[in-house]
Amino acid sequence: MPDNPIRFLIVDDIRENMIALEALLRRDGLRVDFAGSAAEALELMLVHDYALAFLDVQMPETDGFELAELMRGSERTRQIPIIFVTAADRDERRRFKGFEVGALDYIFKPIDPVILQSKADVFFMIGRQARELERQRDELRVLAHHRDAAISRLKAHADNSPLALVECDCRLTIRSWSQGAERMFGVGADQMLGRVIGEQGWLAPEATAVLRSWVQNGTSEGRHKTEARVSRPDGDMIHCEVFGSILRDPSDGNLSLSLQVLDVTERQRAEEMRSLLIGELNHRIKNTLANVQAIARQTLRQAKSLDGFEQGFIGRLQALSRAHSILSDVTWTSAPLDQLIDEQIRAGTLDPLRLTRHGPKVQLSPENTLRLALSLHELGTNAAKYGALSTPNGIIDLSWHQGEACLVLRWEERGGPAVSPPEHKGFGMTLIHASAGGDDNMVKAEWHESGVIWTISLPLGAASPKQSADNQAAPAPDAGKIGSLGQCCVLVVEDEPLVALDMSHELKAAGASVNIARNIDQALQVIGTLEIDVAMLDGNLSGQPVDDVALALARHRIPFCFVSGYGREHLPQGFQHVPVVEKPFRAEALLPVLTELMHAAAIRPTSATPVIRP
């Protein structure tokens, strides 16, 4: 160790003695310093660390005994081993005095090299060991510093981490509870340390059983993961992902469990909301397609020519498209009535110079927006063909006001040709009636020579009017239609009037009688009072789930199918055996499902005779 040698100090007033002694001590890794006086020796001792000091007893001014006393009086030099070198007689009193001032041994002149080297070897080895211990101490200090810094960083990460870090022993007794765990679970470490996981009911029993199985399996391989629901003291329930690591103590073989817990409550809510929104979007799209299908079928039924069908269908489809554009701009929340009227003006259905309008600011629900768009299109088209807009001087006065739980819209035509009630109710009038939820009592037409006056009452928001269900008489079956329901009674639970109308036509053409219920109350009333053979249930009625209706049908043992734009995951749970007919439906797919339901339930078709069910 030439860069860091062991140092001996020789103190003698005769330099030749020091040189001779140094020659006997010389070896690799040893450096010998000389001091000709006590003062010089003390100065060297303040600068260097010595493994051994050889002190001549007889020196001028300050002798060896006095120097030893000075060394023992200073903290810096107190621990330096001292061997006295003397040429005096072996006087026991002098030897005792030397030991009294701190000497470890004596060497007498003339010096025996073997004795000198053997004594020096001991202190040289002690010095080397001390130097090695110092080196190891310094290394341990560095390691301890790095360890403490790493622990501090880990603790800072743990305290600021969004994860909750929990450590427990093989009996699931909690030994560590991070600040992240305190924030996530709302419980301090002082309340959790020393307790068994799940003891206070904060963790569900099934999750505790999973953690216990991890420890009992006794393997540290692989990554353990589970999900758990955690109850906070404030009553909130959070959903967590739990990651576990099994650790084995190498000294005693005992297992411990380290848990990292992530709160995924918001993520789960977002996923549920995303699933709900996707389901709602699919429902709206398929409902719209079903409405388009109904418009196409009904327009085709009443069209006198292909050109007439094309004009009627395209005009109605464009009116529906413009209403969809309005709703898209407001993310399908609510649309202003004024904007709906403006869209009819831009489309050319209404003439702004011949239209007066007045009424309060009104926001329409998405359902009412779509329905009223079709109604305004039909009113404007009829006015242009037969009414006030068919003559140069005709005008239309459009007004509205808030009624009791409804919006009352008044369309008055003046200055046109004399009008009279039509002999047959066309599809245009059906669409106008559909704007009020399909209830004839909510639509009134007054035919005057000066012009027609329509009064339409719209239910506010997305609520459907609570009127009695429609029990419509079945017309003579159309022999050209697919399938036959043999005069059975079918309940159609559907809040879209056009879709319900389209279903009704298909069912009546197959020989069935039809009852239409447009909300939950109507559906429950029909189920409880009429003898129903089979039912078709929409997956959602004006934003309301249909679980109660499905349960009522099951209680009364009425076979039914879902007709919906929703996937099965968004339909009432517990009815996985119930068939689902997707919107837009096809008659050739719908009718066999109803027939199969009746056959499977062994129900003979009956007429719709009102009965009171228990």
C-alpha positions as CSV (number, residue, x, y, z in Angstrom):
1,M,0.0,0.0,0.0
2,P,2.6,2.6,-1.1
3,D,-0.1,5.2,-1.5
4,N,-1.4,4.8,2.0
5,P,1.4,3.3,4.1
6,I,1.4,2.3,7.8
7,R,3.4,4.9,9.8
8,F,5.8,4.4,12.7
9,L,7.4,7.4,14.6
10,I,10.9,7.3,16.1
11,V,11.7,10.0,18.6
12,D,15.4,10.3,19.6
13,D,17.8,13.2,20.0
14,I,20.5,11.2,18.2
15,R,19.9,10.9,14.5
16,E,22.2,7.9,14.1
17,N,20.1,5.9,16.5
18,M,17.0,6.7,14.5
19,I,18.6,5.7,11.3
20,A,19.8,2.4,12.7
21,L,16.4,1.7,14.2
22,E,14.7,2.6,10.9
23,A,17.0,0.1,9.1
24,L,15.8,-2.7,11.3
25,L,12.1,-1.8,10.8
26,R,12.2,-1.2,7.0
27,R,9.6,-3.2,5.0
28,D,7.1,-2.7,2.2
29,G,4.0,-0.7,3.2
30,L,5.8,0.9,6.2
31,R,6.9,4.5,6.5
32,V,9.1,5.6,9.4
33,D,9.2,9.3,10.4
34,F,11.9,10.9,12.6
35,A,11.5,13.4,15.4
36,G,14.6,14.8,17.2
37,S,12.6,16.4,20.1
38,A,9.2,16.1,21.9
39,A,8.0,19.3,20.3
40,E,8.8,18.0,16.8
41,A,7.1,14.7,17.6
42,L,3.9,16.4,18.8
43,E,3.7,18.4,15.5
44,L,4.0,15.2,13.4
45,M,1.4,13.5,15.5
46,L,-1.1,16.3,14.8
47,V,-0.6,15.7,11.0
48,H,-0.3,11.9,10.7
49,D,-1.9,8.9,12.2
50,Y,0.8,6.5,13.7
51,A,0.4,2.8,14.3
52,L,3.4,2.9,16.8
53,A,5.7,5.4,18.4
54,F,9.3,4.5,19.7
55,L,10.3,7.0,22.4
56,D,13.8,7.4,23.7
57,V,13.6,7.7,27.4
58,Q,16.6,10.0,27.9
59,M,16.3,13.2,25.9
60,P,17.3,16.8,26.7
61,E,14.6,19.2,27.8
62,T,11.6,16.9,27.6
63,D,12.3,13.2,28.1
64,G,10.4,10.2,26.9
65,F,8.2,9.9,30.1
66,E,7.1,13.5,29.8
67,L,6.4,13.2,26.1
68,A,4.2,10.1,26.9
69,E,2.3,12.1,29.5
70,L,1.7,14.9,26.9
71,M,0.5,12.3,24.4
72,R,-2.0,10.8,26.8
73,G,-3.3,14.3,27.6
74,S,-4.4,14.9,24.0
75,E,-7.4,13.3,22.3
76,R,-5.6,13.2,19.0
77,T,-2.5,11.2,20.3
78,R,-4.0,9.4,23.3
79,Q,-4.5,6.1,21.4
80,I,-1.0,5.8,19.8
81,P,0.8,2.7,21.1
82,I,4.2,3.6,22.8
83,I,7.3,1.5,23.1
84,F,10.2,3.0,25.2
85,V,13.7,2.6,23.9
86,T,16.4,3.0,26.6
87,A,20.1,2.2,27.3
88,A,19.6,2.5,31.0
89,D,19.7,-0.4,33.4
90,R,16.6,-2.5,33.8
91,D,15.4,-0.6,36.8
92,E,12.0,-1.9,37.8
93,R,10.9,1.4,39.2
94,R,11.7,3.2,35.9
95,R,9.8,0.4,34.0
96,F,6.8,0.8,36.3
97,K,6.9,4.6,35.7
98,G,6.9,3.9,31.9
99,F,3.9,1.7,32.1
100,E,2.2,4.2,34.3
101,V,2.4,6.9,31.7
102,G,1.0,4.6,29.0
103,A,3.9,2.5,27.5
104,L,3.1,-0.9,26.2
105,D,6.6,-2.3,26.2
106,Y,10.4,-1.6,26.5
107,I,13.3,-2.2,24.2
108,F,16.7,-2.1,25.6
109,K,19.9,-1.1,23.9
110,P,21.8,-2.6,22.3
111,I,18.7,-3.6,20.4
112,D,18.0,-7.2,19.5
113,P,16.8,-7.2,15.9
114,V,14.6,-10.3,16.3
115,I,12.9,-8.9,19.3
116,L,12.4,-5.5,17.6
117,Q,11.0,-7.0,14.4
118,S,8.7,-9.3,16.3
119,K,7.2,-6.5,18.3
120,A,7.0,-4.2,15.3
121,D,5.2,-7.0,13.3
122,V,2.4,-7.1,15.8
123,F,1.7,-3.3,15.5
124,F,2.3,-3.3,11.8
125,M,-0.4,-6.0,11.4
126,I,-2.7,-4.2,13.8
127,G,-2.1,-1.0,11.9
128,R,-3.0,-2.7,8.6
129,Q,-6.1,-4.3,10.1
130,A,-7.1,-0.9,11.5
131,R,-6.5,0.7,8.1
132,E,-8.6,-2.1,6.5
133,L,-11.4,-1.6,9.0
134,E,-11.3,2.1,8.3
135,R,-11.6,1.4,4.6
136,Q,-14.5,-1.0,5.2
137,R,-16.0,1.6,7.5
138,D,-15.8,4.2,4.8
139,E,-17.2,1.9,2.2
140,L,-20.1,1.0,4.6
141,R,-20.7,4.7,5.2
142,V,-20.9,5.3,1.4
143,L,-23.2,2.3,1.1
144,A,-25.3,3.4,4.0
145,H,-25.5,6.9,2.4
146,H,-26.7,5.4,-0.9
147,R,-29.0,3.1,0.9
148,D,-30.5,6.0,2.9
149,A,-30.8,8.1,-0.2
150,A,-32.5,5.1,-2.1
151,I,-34.9,4.6,0.8
152,S,-35.7,8.3,0.9
153,R,-36.4,8.2,-2.8
154,L,-38.5,5.1,-2.5
155,K,-40.4,6.6,0.4
156,A,-40.9,9.8,-1.5
157,H,-42.2,7.8,-4.5
158,A,-44.4,5.7,-2.3
159,D,-45.8,8.7,-0.5
160,N,-46.5,10.6,-3.7
161,S,-47.5,7.6,-5.8
162,P,-51.1,7.1,-6.9
163,L,-50.7,3.5,-5.8
164,A,-51.5,2.3,-2.3
165,L,-48.5,0.2,-1.1
166,V,-49.3,-2.3,1.6
167,E,-47.0,-5.0,3.1
168,C,-48.1,-7.8,5.4
169,D,-46.7,-11.1,6.8
170,C,-47.8,-14.6,6.0
171,R,-50.8,-14.2,8.3
172,L,-51.9,-11.1,6.4
173,T,-51.0,-8.9,9.3
174,I,-50.3,-5.4,8.0
175,R,-46.7,-4.3,8.6
176,S,-46.5,-1.3,6.3
177,W,-49.2,1.2,5.2
178,S,-48.1,4.0,2.8
179,Q,-49.4,7.5,2.6
180,G,-50.9,6.6,-0.7
181,A,-52.9,3.9,1.1
182,E,-54.0,6.5,3.6
183,R,-55.2,8.8,0.8
184,M,-56.9,6.0,-1.2
185,F,-58.6,4.2,1.7
186,G,-59.1,7.1,4.1
187,V,-57.5,5.3,7.0
188,G,-54.3,6.2,8.8
189,A,-51.4,3.9,9.3
190,D,-51.8,4.0,13.1
191,Q,-55.3,2.4,12.6
192,M,-54.1,-0.3,10.3
193,L,-50.6,-1.5,11.4
194,G,-50.8,-4.7,13.3
195,R,-54.3,-5.6,12.0
196,V,-55.2,-8.4,9.7
197,I,-56.2,-7.4,6.2
198,G,-60.0,-7.3,5.9
199,E,-60.5,-7.3,9.7
200,Q,-62.3,-4.0,9.7
201,G,-64.5,-4.8,6.8
202,W,-62.7,-2.4,4.4
203,L,-61.8,-5.2,2.0
204,A,-64.5,-7.6,0.6
205,P,-64.2,-11.1,2.1
206,E,-63.8,-12.7,-1.4
207,A,-60.8,-10.4,-2.1
208,T,-59.2,-11.3,1.3
209,A,-59.6,-15.0,0.4
210,V,-57.8,-14.4,-2.9
211,L,-54.9,-12.7,-1.0
212,R,-54.7,-15.6,1.5
213,S,-54.6,-18.1,-1.4
214,W,-51.5,-16.3,-2.8
215,V,-49.6,-16.7,0.4
216,Q,-50.8,-20.3,1.0
217,N,-49.5,-21.3,-2.4
218,G,-46.1,-20.2,-1.2
219,T,-44.7,-19.3,-4.6
220,S,-42.8,-16.1,-5.5
221,E,-43.0,-16.8,-9.2
222,G,-45.3,-15.0,-11.5
223,R,-47.4,-11.8,-11.1
224,H,-50.5,-12.0,-8.9
225,K,-53.4,-9.8,-9.9
226,T,-57.1,-9.4,-8.8
227,E,-59.8,-6.9,-8.6
228,A,-61.5,-5.8,-5.4
229,R,-64.1,-3.4,-4.0
230,V,-63.0,-1.4,-1.0
231,S,-65.2,0.4,1.4
232,R,-64.0,3.8,2.7
233,P,-65.0,5.2,6.2
234,D,-67.0,7.9,4.5
235,G,-69.2,5.3,2.9
236,D,-67.8,5.5,-0.7
237,M,-67.1,2.3,-2.5
238,I,-64.0,2.3,-4.7
239,H,-63.0,-0.3,-7.3
240,C,-59.4,-1.3,-7.3
241,E,-56.9,-3.4,-9.1
242,V,-54.6,-5.3,-6.7
243,F,-51.1,-6.5,-7.7
244,G,-49.3,-8.8,-5.4
245,S,-45.7,-10.1,-4.9
246,I,-44.7,-12.9,-2.6
247,L,-41.4,-12.4,-0.9
248,R,-39.4,-15.1,1.0
249,D,-37.0,-14.0,3.8
250,P,-33.7,-15.8,3.1
251,S,-32.8,-15.9,6.8
252,D,-35.8,-17.8,8.1
253,G,-37.8,-18.7,5.0
254,N,-40.9,-16.9,6.1
255,L,-43.2,-15.4,3.4
256,S,-44.5,-11.9,3.1
257,L,-47.0,-10.2,0.8
258,S,-46.3,-6.9,-0.9
259,L,-49.4,-5.3,-2.5
260,Q,-49.7,-2.4,-5.0
261,V,-53.3,-1.2,-5.2
262,L,-54.5,1.1,-8.0
263,D,-57.8,2.9,-7.7
264,V,-59.6,2.3,-11.1
265,T,-63.0,3.7,-10.0
266,E,-63.0,6.6,-12.4
267,R,-61.7,4.4,-15.2
268,Q,-64.5,1.8,-14.5
269,R,-67.1,4.6,-14.5
270,A,-65.7,5.9,-17.8
271,E,-65.8,2.5,-19.3
272,E,-69.4,2.0,-18.1
273,M,-70.3,5.4,-19.4
274,R,-68.6,4.6,-22.7
275,S,-70.5,1.4,-23.0
276,L,-73.7,3.2,-22.1
277,L,-73.1,5.9,-24.7
278,I,-72.2,3.4,-27.4
279,G,-75.4,1.4,-26.5
280,E,-77.4,4.6,-26.6
281,L,-75.8,5.6,-29.9
282,N,-76.7,2.2,-31.4
283,H,-80.2,2.5,-30.0
284,R,-80.7,6.0,-31.6
285,I,-79.2,5.0,-34.9
286,K,-81.3,1.8,-35.1
287,N,-84.4,3.7,-34.0
288,T,-83.8,6.2,-36.7
289,L,-83.3,3.4,-39.3
290,A,-86.5,1.9,-38.0
291,N,-88.3,5.2,-38.5
292,V,-86.9,5.5,-42.0
293,Q,-88.0,2.0,-42.7
294,A,-91.5,2.9,-41.4
295,I,-91.6,6.1,-43.5
296,A,-90.6,4.1,-46.6
297,R,-93.1,1.4,-46.1
298,Q,-96.0,3.7,-45.3
299,T,-95.1,6.1,-48.1
300,L,-95.0,3.1,-50.5
301,R,-98.3,1.8,-49.3
302,Q,-100.1,5.1,-50.1
303,A,-98.1,6.2,-53.1
304,K,-100.1,6.2,-56.4
305,S,-97.0,6.1,-58.5
306,L,-93.2,5.5,-58.3
307,D,-92.6,9.2,-58.8
308,G,-95.1,10.0,-56.1
309,F,-93.3,7.6,-53.7
310,E,-89.9,9.1,-54.6
311,Q,-91.0,12.7,-53.9
312,G,-92.8,11.9,-50.7
313,F,-90.0,9.6,-49.3
314,I,-87.1,11.9,-50.2
315,G,-88.8,15.0,-48.8
316,R,-89.5,13.2,-45.5
317,L,-86.1,11.7,-45.4
318,Q,-84.5,15.1,-45.9
319,A,-86.6,16.6,-43.1
320,L,-85.4,13.8,-40.8
321,S,-81.8,14.4,-41.9
322,R,-82.0,18.1,-41.1
323,A,-83.4,17.4,-37.7
324,H,-80.5,15.0,-37.1
325,S,-78.0,17.7,-38.0
326,I,-79.6,20.1,-35.5
327,L,-79.4,17.4,-32.8
328,S,-75.8,16.5,-33.7
329,D,-74.8,20.2,-33.2
330,V,-76.2,20.1,-29.6
331,T,-74.8,16.6,-28.9
332,W,-78.4,15.1,-28.8
333,T,-79.5,17.1,-25.7
334,S,-82.2,19.5,-26.8
335,A,-82.9,21.6,-29.9
336,P,-84.6,25.1,-30.2
337,L,-87.9,25.1,-31.9
338,D,-86.9,28.3,-33.8
339,Q,-84.0,26.5,-35.4
340,L,-86.3,23.7,-36.5
341,I,-88.5,26.2,-38.3
342,D,-85.5,27.9,-39.8
343,E,-84.4,24.6,-41.3
344,Q,-87.8,24.2,-43.0
345,I,-87.4,27.7,-44.5
346,R,-83.8,26.9,-45.8
347,A,-85.2,23.6,-47.3
348,G,-87.8,25.6,-49.2
349,T,-90.8,23.9,-47.4
350,L,-91.8,27.2,-45.9
351,D,-91.7,30.8,-47.3
352,P,-90.4,33.3,-44.8
353,L,-92.3,36.1,-46.5
354,R,-95.6,34.4,-46.0
355,L,-94.9,33.0,-42.5
356,T,-95.5,34.7,-39.2
357,R,-94.4,33.0,-36.0
358,H,-94.5,34.0,-32.4
359,G,-94.0,32.2,-29.1
360,P,-91.5,31.8,-26.2
361,K,-88.1,30.2,-26.5
362,V,-88.6,26.5,-26.4
363,Q,-86.1,23.6,-26.2
364,L,-87.3,20.3,-27.7
365,S,-86.2,16.8,-26.6
366,P,-84.5,14.7,-29.3
367,E,-87.6,12.6,-29.8
368,N,-89.9,15.6,-30.2
369,T,-87.4,17.3,-32.5
370,L,-87.4,14.4,-34.9
371,R,-91.2,14.0,-34.8
372,L,-92.0,17.7,-35.2
373,A,-89.5,18.0,-38.1
374,L,-91.6,15.5,-40.0
375,S,-94.8,17.2,-39.0
376,L,-93.7,20.7,-40.1
377,H,-92.5,19.1,-43.4
378,E,-95.9,17.5,-43.9
379,L,-97.8,20.7,-43.0
380,G,-95.7,22.8,-45.3
381,T,-95.9,20.3,-48.1
382,N,-99.7,20.0,-47.8
383,A,-100.0,23.8,-47.6
384,A,-98.0,24.1,-50.9
385,K,-100.1,21.5,-52.7
386,Y,-103.6,22.2,-51.4
387,G,-103.6,25.0,-48.9
388,A,-102.5,28.6,-48.2
389,L,-99.1,28.3,-50.0
390,S,-100.8,27.1,-53.2
391,T,-102.1,30.6,-53.9
392,P,-100.1,33.9,-54.2
393,N,-101.8,35.6,-51.3
394,G,-102.0,32.8,-48.7
395,I,-100.1,33.1,-45.4
396,I,-99.4,30.8,-42.5
397,D,-99.5,31.9,-38.9
398,L,-97.4,29.7,-36.6
399,S,-97.7,30.2,-32.8
400,W,-97.0,28.2,-29.7
401,H,-97.4,28.5,-25.9
402,Q,-96.7,26.4,-22.9
403,G,-99.7,24.4,-21.7
404,E,-100.1,22.1,-18.8
405,A,-97.3,19.6,-19.1
406,C,-97.2,20.1,-22.9
407,L,-96.3,22.6,-25.6
408,V,-99.3,23.7,-27.7
409,L,-98.4,24.4,-31.3
410,R,-101.0,26.2,-33.6
411,W,-100.7,26.2,-37.4
412,E,-103.3,28.4,-39.1
413,E,-103.6,28.9,-42.8
414,R,-105.3,31.9,-44.3
415,G,-105.9,33.3,-47.8
416,G,-105.8,30.0,-49.6
417,P,-108.5,28.0,-51.3
418,A,-111.5,26.6,-49.5
419,V,-110.6,23.4,-47.8
420,S,-112.6,20.4,-46.4
421,P,-111.7,17.3,-44.4
422,P,-110.0,14.6,-46.5
423,E,-112.0,11.5,-47.3
424,H,-109.1,9.2,-46.3
425,K,-106.5,9.6,-43.7
426,G,-103.1,9.6,-45.5
427,F,-99.7,8.9,-44.2
428,G,-99.0,12.7,-44.0
429,M,-101.8,13.0,-41.4
430,T,-100.4,10.0,-39.6
431,L,-97.0,11.7,-39.3
432,I,-98.6,14.8,-37.9
433,H,-100.4,12.7,-35.3
434,A,-97.1,10.9,-34.6
435,S,-95.6,14.3,-33.5
436,A,-97.8,14.2,-30.5
437,G,-96.8,10.6,-29.6
438,G,-99.4,9.0,-31.7
439,D,-102.3,10.1,-29.6
440,D,-105.2,11.4,-31.6
441,N,-106.5,13.3,-28.6
442,M,-103.4,15.5,-28.7
443,V,-103.9,16.6,-32.3
444,K,-106.9,18.6,-33.6
445,A,-107.6,19.7,-37.2
446,E,-110.3,22.4,-37.9
447,W,-111.3,22.6,-41.5
448,H,-112.6,26.1,-42.4
449,E,-113.3,27.8,-45.8
450,S,-110.5,30.3,-45.0
451,G,-108.0,27.5,-44.3
452,V,-107.2,24.6,-42.0
453,I,-106.1,25.1,-38.4
454,W,-104.0,22.5,-36.7
455,T,-103.5,22.4,-33.0
456,I,-100.8,20.0,-31.8
457,S,-100.0,19.3,-28.2
458,L,-96.4,18.1,-27.7
459,P,-95.4,16.4,-24.4
460,L,-92.6,18.3,-22.8
461,G,-89.1,16.8,-22.7
462,A,-88.8,13.1,-23.4
463,A,-91.9,12.1,-21.4
464,S,-94.7,10.3,-23.2
465,P,-98.3,11.3,-22.6
466,K,-100.0,9.0,-20.2
467,Q,-103.0,8.0,-22.2
468,S,-104.8,4.7,-22.5
469,A,-103.2,2.1,-24.8
470,D,-104.4,1.9,-28.4
471,N,-106.5,-1.2,-29.0
472,Q,-106.8,-1.0,-32.8
473,A,-109.2,-3.3,-34.8
474,A,-107.4,-5.5,-37.2
475,P,-108.2,-5.1,-40.9
476,A,-108.6,-8.0,-43.2
477,P,-105.4,-9.9,-43.7
478,D,-103.3,-9.3,-46.8
479,A,-102.9,-12.7,-48.4
480,G,-99.6,-11.5,-49.9
481,K,-97.9,-11.1,-46.5
482,I,-95.6,-13.6,-45.0
483,G,-96.8,-15.9,-42.2
484,S,-100.0,-15.9,-40.2
485,L,-100.7,-15.2,-36.5
486,G,-104.2,-16.6,-36.7
487,Q,-106.1,-13.7,-35.0
488,C,-103.8,-13.8,-31.9
489,C,-103.5,-10.7,-29.7
490,V,-100.1,-9.0,-29.8
491,L,-98.9,-6.3,-27.4
492,V,-96.5,-3.8,-29.0
493,V,-94.6,-1.8,-26.4
494,E,-92.9,0.9,-28.4
495,D,-92.4,4.7,-27.8
496,E,-91.7,5.6,-31.5
497,P,-95.1,6.1,-33.1
498,L,-93.9,5.5,-36.6
499,V,-92.1,2.3,-35.7
500,A,-95.2,1.2,-33.7
501,L,-97.4,2.0,-36.7
502,D,-95.1,0.0,-39.0
503,M,-95.1,-3.0,-36.6
504,S,-98.9,-2.7,-36.3
505,H,-99.4,-2.9,-40.1
506,E,-97.2,-6.0,-40.4
507,L,-98.9,-7.8,-37.6
508,K,-102.4,-6.9,-38.8
509,A,-101.5,-8.1,-42.3
510,A,-100.5,-11.4,-40.6
511,G,-104.0,-11.7,-39.0
512,A,-103.2,-10.4,-35.5
513,S,-105.0,-7.9,-33.4
514,V,-102.7,-5.3,-31.9
515,N,-102.5,-3.3,-28.7
516,I,-99.9,-0.5,-28.7
517,A,-98.4,0.8,-25.4
518,R,-96.1,3.8,-25.6
519,N,-94.9,4.0,-22.1
520,I,-94.4,1.8,-19.0
521,D,-97.7,2.7,-17.3
522,Q,-99.7,1.9,-20.5
523,A,-97.8,-1.4,-20.9
524,L,-98.4,-2.5,-17.3
525,Q,-102.1,-1.6,-17.6
526,V,-102.6,-3.6,-20.7
527,I,-100.7,-6.6,-19.2
528,G,-103.0,-6.5,-16.2
529,T,-106.3,-6.1,-18.0
530,L,-106.1,-7.8,-21.4
531,E,-105.6,-11.3,-22.5
532,I,-102.3,-11.0,-24.4
533,D,-100.9,-13.9,-26.4
534,V,-97.5,-12.6,-27.2
535,A,-95.6,-9.3,-26.7
536,M,-92.9,-7.2,-28.4
537,L,-91.0,-5.1,-26.0
538,D,-88.7,-2.2,-26.9
539,G,-85.4,-2.0,-24.9
540,N,-86.0,1.5,-23.7
541,L,-89.1,3.7,-23.4
542,S,-88.3,7.4,-23.6
543,G,-85.1,7.0,-21.7
544,Q,-86.6,4.6,-19.1
545,P,-85.5,1.0,-18.6
546,V,-88.2,-1.6,-19.2
547,D,-87.3,-4.1,-16.5
548,D,-90.7,-3.7,-14.8
549,V,-92.5,-4.5,-18.0
550,A,-90.3,-7.6,-18.6
551,L,-91.0,-8.8,-15.1
552,A,-94.7,-8.2,-15.5
553,L,-94.8,-10.2,-18.7
554,A,-92.9,-13.0,-17.0
555,R,-95.3,-13.0,-14.0
556,H,-98.3,-13.3,-16.3
557,R,-96.5,-16.0,-18.4
558,I,-96.8,-14.0,-21.6
559,P,-94.1,-14.9,-24.1
560,F,-92.3,-12.0,-25.5
561,C,-89.3,-10.8,-27.5
562,F,-87.2,-7.7,-27.3
563,V,-87.3,-5.4,-30.4
564,S,-84.5,-3.0,-29.8
565,G,-81.5,-1.1,-31.1
566,Y,-79.6,-2.0,-27.9
567,G,-77.3,-5.0,-27.6
568,R,-78.3,-7.7,-25.1
569,E,-75.9,-6.3,-22.5
570,H,-78.0,-3.1,-22.2
571,L,-81.3,-5.0,-21.9
572,P,-82.9,-6.2,-18.7
573,Q,-80.8,-8.7,-16.9
574,G,-82.1,-12.2,-16.2
575,F,-83.8,-12.6,-19.6
576,Q,-81.1,-14.1,-21.6
577,H,-83.5,-16.7,-22.9
578,V,-85.7,-14.0,-24.5
579,P,-85.1,-13.6,-28.2
580,V,-83.9,-10.2,-29.5
581,V,-85.1,-8.8,-32.8
582,E,-82.8,-5.9,-33.9
583,K,-84.1,-2.7,-35.3
584,P,-84.7,-2.0,-38.1
585,F,-86.7,-5.3,-38.3
586,R,-87.8,-7.4,-41.2
587,A,-91.3,-8.9,-41.2
588,E,-90.0,-12.2,-42.5
589,A,-87.7,-12.3,-39.4
590,L,-90.1,-11.0,-36.9
591,L,-93.2,-13.1,-37.5
592,P,-91.5,-16.5,-37.2
593,V,-90.1,-15.4,-33.8
594,L,-93.6,-14.5,-32.5
595,T,-95.0,-17.8,-33.9
596,E,-92.2,-19.8,-32.2
597,L,-92.8,-18.0,-28.9
598,M,-96.5,-19.0,-28.9
599,H,-95.8,-22.5,-29.9
600,A,-93.0,-22.9,-27.3
601,A,-95.4,-21.6,-24.5
602,A,-98.2,-23.9,-25.7
603,I,-100.6,-20.9,-25.9
604,R,-103.6,-21.1,-28.2
605,P,-104.2,-17.7,-30.0
606,T,-107.3,-16.0,-28.5
607,S,-109.1,-12.8,-29.2
608,A,-108.4,-9.6,-27.3
609,T,-111.3,-9.9,-24.8
610,P,-110.7,-7.7,-21.8
611,V,-110.3,-9.8,-18.6
612,I,-109.1,-9.0,-15.1
613,R,-106.0,-10.9,-14.2
614,P,-105.4,-11.8,-10.5
